[in-house]
Each structure stands twice: as structure tokens, then as C-alpha cells.
Amino acid sequence: MRKRNLIWIAPLAILGMALFVFIGGHIVKALWNSLLPPLFGWHTVTFWQALGLLVLCRVLFGGWSSHGGGRSRMRERMRRRMDQRYAQMTPEERERFRERMRARWGYEPSAGEAPGE
């Protein structure tokens, strides 16, 4: 019974991806053709050119991996490591750490705020 249910997953996934590409291409085409020619005098684009723009934007801005790729994992690891270190600090060490960060990044307390608050 379970194998019969799995048979439909691959064709539905392929159909879903094709539908996503089709709708995405038409959305990019509609947005481009309705905004850029009137604003800047640029040429209108075809569906295939819009699809190429969509792929180009994915390559330039999105990468190819899901959920942000290796950079976000590295950033998350660094954040967890800093949180662990900060949790192990004494209150005096925490205050010294805050002061060093303020000095490093050019933070100046406002007129009503005393240093160390």
C-alpha cells in the first residue's frame, strides 16, 4: 500500500517544479514589462528572457543550496560559540567585553547615559 502512494510523488514533484518555473517566468515578465519600460525606457522581455533573468538572479543573489548554504551555518555556529563563551563569563568579564566592543565599533554613550550602562 505504501509503495502505491510513493509512485505519485515523483510526477507531482516534476509537475510542481514545472509549474513554479512557468509561473515565476510569467511573474518576472509581467513585472519587468509593466515597470521598467515606462520608467526607464528599456525594452520589453519575452518569457524566455524573463526566465533567464530569474535564473541569473538566483545565481547572483541566491546561490544553489537551500536555506542560505554554508555561510548561514557558519554564522550560526559562531553565534552559538559566542553565546556559550558569554554565558561562562563573570559579570566583570562581561562588562569588560562590552566596553571593548563599544571602543572597537565607535560606540559613544549618549549624553544622558553613563558609561558602562
MORA-V758635 format. One record per pair of residues at least 4 apart in sequence whose C-alpha atoms are under 7 Angstrom apart, sorted by the first residue. I is the first residue (numbers start at 1). J is the second residue. D is the distance in Angstrom with one decimal. If there is no record, write none. Layout:
i: {I/I}
j: {J/J}
d: {D/D}
This chain:
i: {1/2/3/8/9/10/11/12/13/14/15/16/17/18/19/20/21/22/23/24/25/25/25/25/25/26/26/27/28/28/29/29/29/29/29/30/31/32/33/33/33/35/36/36/36/37/37/37/37/45/45/46/47/48/49/50/51/52/53/54/55/56/57/58/58/59/59/65/68/69/70/71/72/73/74/75/76/77/78/79/80/81/82/83/84/85/89/89/90/91/92/93/94/95/96/97/98/99/100/101/102/102/103/109/109/109/113}
j: {5/6/7/12/13/14/15/16/17/18/19/20/21/22/23/24/25/26/27/28/29/47/50/51/54/30/47/31/32/50/33/45/46/47/50/34/35/36/37/44/45/39/40/41/42/41/42/43/44/49/50/50/51/52/53/54/55/56/57/58/59/60/61/62/63/63/64/69/72/73/74/75/76/77/78/79/80/81/82/83/84/85/86/87/88/89/93/94/94/95/96/97/98/99/100/101/102/103/104/105/106/107/107/113/114/115/117}
d: {6.9/6.5/6.4/6.1/6.0/6.2/6.1/5.9/6.2/6.2/6.1/6.1/6.2/6.1/6.0/5.8/6.0/6.3/6.1/6.2/6.1/6.0/5.5/4.7/7.0/6.0/6.3/6.1/5.9/5.6/6.0/6.4/6.7/6.0/5.1/5.9/5.9/5.5/6.2/5.1/6.6/6.2/5.5/6.7/6.0/4.3/4.5/5.9/6.4/5.8/6.3/6.2/6.1/6.2/6.2/6.2/6.3/6.0/6.1/6.2/6.2/6.1/5.6/4.6/6.1/5.1/6.9/5.1/5.6/6.9/6.1/6.1/6.0/6.1/6.2/6.1/6.2/6.2/6.1/6.1/6.2/6.3/6.0/6.1/6.5/6.6/5.6/6.0/6.2/6.2/6.2/6.0/6.2/6.2/6.2/6.3/6.1/6.1/6.0/6.1/5.9/4.7/6.2/5.7/6.8/6.2/6.7}
